[in-house]
Amino acid sequence: MVPIPSEPGSGLSLDHLAALFGVDDLAERLAAVDARLVDALDGDGALLGRDSVRVAGTGGKRLRPLLTVVSAALGGTFDERVVAAAAAVELVQVGSLVHDDIIDGAATRRGRPTINAAAGLETALLAGDFILARAAALAAEVSAEAAGVLAGALGDLCEGQVLEMRDAHDPGRSVDAYLASVRGKTGALFSCACHLGALCGGLSDRNTLALSRYGAAFGMGFQVLDDVLDVIGDAERMGKPTGTDIAGGVYTLPVLGALAGPDGDELRRLLEGPDTSPGAGALELVRRSGSLADALATADRYDDEARRQVDHLNQTAVGEGLALFPRTYATWALEQLMDRRYLAVPLTAPG
């Protein structure tokens, strides 16, 4: 498994991140997390282990384990508890994606068959539960408090997903409802990642709370940016098709902004029309609406909020790196994952 993209010169390469956070052996620390993750899923030869390891190794960015490891590094700590905590957070993410694939009927994820496509819905459901169970076991190895924090994040994730499902195919979805869903389904697990790292690092209550809030704000900006890339991303670079949110009836911030704009009535007609997959026409309206610029500004505000939460930690290289990381990630994502047609004039449709 490769935890973080490592293109030479990339702002998200392991070498760059090691320098950013002042953690020289960051690659080795993340490799230890991946090894622990594999052992947790398949170390005892469980029947669901092989499928679970396969889906866990489909190439995610491993941002949550990264933030756990880096948060613990604020306390000068890297040990087996940090490894277990980071692996637990990633397994919650993986298990939730297995369940998402069942809900969405997805056949592939990052170019590989999903468990539901390869082994059937029943096996996929059990595999998702199995992965979450192993995450809970890892968190319990850290401490009872860590297990409680992880359980709370998993509950928030489920609530966020239900909020999204409730508003599916509803052009009247409010921005507040969208943000509440994102806060649960994405922000909570990033918050948990930082919280667990702070616990392992023995940080003060003040700094633990600051890191938890940092993770929540980073997660909000991350999801808004991801929703923008679903409109103007490059499918090959992202490893997944674009336009899936609109096609699935998930109306994200760019779509909600476009609905409130001059072409909102036309977009609403497409979304409410007999075609259950509005497709290219709806995407084109969103691209030319100006809502993408507004959504990126919202992501930027969340990145600023994350930075403010850790400004007082700027006396350390790790603290400075945390403050810089939200913008570092956003810059990398837009440069590496945006459709090249939008690089020159990224917020309008190409001619």
Residue, then its C-alpha position, 0 to 999 in steps of 0.5 A: m500500500v502507498p499511503i500518500p501520493s509521491e509524485p516527484g516534486s508534488g506538494l503532497s509527496l512524502d518527502h515534501l510532507a516530511a519537510l513540511f511537518g519536520v518529521d524526517d521518518l514520516a514515510e516509515r511511520l506511515a508504512a508501519v500504520d499500513a502494516r498494522l492495518v493489514d495485520a488487523l484485517d488478515g493477520d489471523g486468517a479471517l475469512l473476510g480478511r482477503d477481501s478486506v485487505r484488497v479494498a483497504g489497499t485501493g490507493g487512498k491518500r491516507l490523510r487521516p492516518l497522516l494527521t493522527v501521526v502528525s498530531a502525536a508528533l506534537g507531543g514527541t510521540f510515535d509508538e505502537r499506540v499511535v500506529a494502532a490509533a492511525a490504523a483504526v481511523e483509516l479502517v473506519q474510513v475503509g469500512s464506511l466506503v464498503h458500505d457506501d459502495i453497497i448503497d450506491g451499487a458501485a462496481t469499481r472503486r479507484g479502478r478495482p472491483t468493489i466487494n459487492a461487485a466481486a463477491g456479492l452484497e451479503t459478503a460486502l455487508l459483512a466485510g464492511d462490518f468486519i472492518l469496522a469491528r477491527a477498527a474498534a479493536l485497534a482503538a480499544e488497544v489504545s485506551a478506553e477513551a480512544a475507543g469512545v472517541l472513535a465510536g462517537a465519530l462513527g456515529d456522526l458519520c452515519e448521521g451525516q450519511v443519513l442526512e445526505m440520503r434524506d435530501a437525495h434528489d431534492p433541489g430544495r436542499s438548503v446549504d445548512a443541510y448540506l454543511a450538516s451532512v458534511r460535518g458528520k460524514t467527513g469532518a467528524l472522522f478528520s476530527c477524530a484522527c487528530h483527537l486520537g493523535a493528541l491523546c497518544g501524544g499526551l497533549s493538554d486538554r486545550n491542545t487536544l481540543a484545538l487539534s480536534r477542531y482543526g481536523a473538523a475544519f480541515g475535513m469540511g474544506f476537504q469535502v467542499l473541495d472534493d465536491v468541486l472536483d466532482v464537477i471539474g475534476d479529471a476522472e483519470r487523475m482522480g481514479k473515479p468518474t466525475g459528475t457522480d454527485i448530480a447523477g446520484g441526486v446528491y446536490t452539493l455546494p456547487v449545485l446549490g449555488a447554481l440553483a440559487g443563480p440566474d440559471g437556477d430555474e433551468l437547472r432545476r428543470l433538468l434535475e426534476g425532469p423525467d431523465t433520472s440522470p441529468g448528466a452533462g447539461a446540468l454539469e455545464l450549467v453548474r460550471r458556468s454559474g459562478s458557484l464553483a468560485d463561491a464553493l472554493a471560497t467556502a473551502d478556503r474559509y474552512d482552511d483558514e479556520a483550521r489554521r487559526q485553531v493551531d496558530h498558537l502551536n507555531q513554535t514547533a515545526v509540526g505546528e507550523g506544518l499543520a497550519l500550512f497543510p490545509r492550503t498545501y493540500a488544496t493547492w495539490a488537489l487543484e493542480q493534480l486533479m482538476d481537468r486540464r481544460y479548466l487550468a487556464v480558466p478554471l471556473t468557466a466551461p471550456g469553449 
